[in-house]
Structures are given as C-alpha cells and as structure tokens.
Amino acid sequence: MGNWTQVVPAPMQVWRGWGCATQVEAPYLGLGDRVLVIGGARTLGQFRPALERHLEKLGLEAIWASYGVDCAEPELARLRELAAACTGILGVGGGKALDTAKLVGEQGRLPVVTIPTSAATCAGWTALSNVYGTDGAFAYDVPLSRAPQALIVDYAWIATAPARTLRAGIGDALAKWYEASVSSGAAQDALVISAVQQARVLRDLLFQTSAQALGDPGGDAWVQVVDACVCLAGVIGGLGGARCRTVAAHAVHNGLTHLPGSRLSLHGEKVAVGILVQLRLEELVQGSQLAAAARRELLRFYGEIGLPTRLEELFQRSLMPEEIQRAAQIACLPSSDIHHLPFPVTPELVATAMQTTLSGEPLAQAVGHS
C-alpha cells in the first residue's frame, strides 16, 4: 500500500452572523426533505420554535429528538433507528449534542449540519466524536470520515449561553497549543507546521482578548473569542490531523470523568486544569523552566478570567488520594494520549503532578511524594 494520509480540515460551509440560524437556507437544503434534529432537551425547548418555523418555511419535515445526557451507546442506538427514516441530521446544542449528531450521521451515512449554542468546544467543526458511558465517564473517541456538511455559528444563539461556557471554551482551545506543540515533534509536514503555528496564534489571541470578551458579551472581542473557540480551534485539529493530537491535558480530563461528581465541571474546565498538570509533568521529568514559567503564566491568566486552577474547584470538594490515583491510572491507560509526551509517565507521577500544579514544590520534594 502507498504511504498516504487523509486530511479532513473543515466543514464544507461555515455560516457566521447574528441571527443567521433562521435566515440562511443553503445548509438546510443539503439535508434532504426529512431531517432528524438532535439536541438536549433544554436546548430544543429554547430554540425549537424559531427553528421549526424556519424549517417549515423551507418545506422540510423535522423529527425532534433529545440525545439524553451523554453521547453514549444506548442513546446512539436509539437515534440510529430514528435516523434510518431520515435524509439528514441537524445537531443543535453543546459539544455532546453535536458529537452525537455527527456520529449518528456517520453511522447512517447521512449529511450533518451543526449549530453550536455555546462556544464551550469546537465540536461543531471537527471530524471527531467522543463517546461516554451512561455515567458520564469518557469511553473512547471516533475519528469520522468527514466534517459536518455545514456549520452555522449564530452569535445571537451563543450569546444566550452562560459566560461559564465561554470560559470553558477558552480552556479547551488553549490546550491546542500546549498539546499540539508537544505531539507534533519535529514535524516536516507543511500542514502540521501550519497547524502548530495557528495554535500559537490562537493562544496569543485568547491571552489578549479573553478578559475583554467576557466583560463585554456580544462585543467585537467576544465575537473574536467565540470564533477562536468554535472555528480556529477546529482548524488546528483539521489541518494537523493525527500529528496534532491531544496529550496529557485531555488525558487528565478523561481520567477525571471517571470520578463521582465529574458532571459538576465542564469539559473545558477539566481540560484547563489538565494543561497545568501537563506542564507540571514537564517540570518534574525534564526540569523544564519553560514549562514552569508557562504554568505560572496560565495560573495568572486563569485567575484573571475565572478558570479553575485546582481539582477542588472542579468537584466542589477535596478529592481523596485514592480518587486522584484512580484518575491518574485511567489517564495512563495504554491507549491514552498521554503517551504522546516525549517521556514515559506512570500513574504515580501523574498523581504527583495533579497534586502539585499550584504549589510548584521543589522537584526532589514533589517526586518524593510519589
């Protein structure tokens, strides 16, 4: 076989603007005449009336279905049955709703359009779905053969989401730089190089504009940050592909989802803490002063915009040592992306990093705790 790779960089169409979800026509017409609309119960309750009128105006029949709580196997099976009688999938909501819609479309070979109702993730853009257990624990991810046929970014809809979701999106998007810059290695591929540089641009943009965006919802800076979290973060994964993988930040997130109370924090909040853990690992193993400086910079930035810096903030309680160890063990499973780090890690080392991301204890003392 030849040496080849597939790049799935972006949706075929991206529509952005205030009120565009119920004004544009082209993306909906690409879904055929019978559309399965997948979203959360709360999201559908909020946006269904306006969307229903728009779909009726376009002559489309809509079947409305809640995905439940997680993109999980029982819900996927139920939705696949509904999709069998449809010609297209419309995903409306947060990351889990959009991941569900994309995966149901992939499995049924149906076109998919996504409408994010918050900027908490780049799920509306990417050719990837994360699957969880019914208890909210991360199970596995599924690379998809194509990105959505269209992404509709309606700022008016996203503006209705709590500010917390945008903070979480900032945390998730920041991980693009800290993870891709590690996993890409000494890449010679032009697209990978471009993706990593875009990740640096994304980080700098978020550092410069996030506080202003959160202080002025709907303003120019806010629109910039929404586009950065929803679109630019997706560009990086699309261009970089497998070489711009998730690393320790998302691996720590995955481990934390297996602990009781993980639903109290959002995906991007756990990822934000995971970035701190990754940088602490680089300090512990490599003695990296650059990683130490980056961690201190992030702690200041998180404090400025209100992102969590400690496990206690994620779970609204102190975690027991055995819970931290369990999360670390899951983060270090053989299939985990944490092994894209340029050095070996153990659950004990990850647990130490999780416990010392704030304290920054001397290396010998911190390693001694493990």
Disulfide bonds with the S-S distance in Angstrom:
none
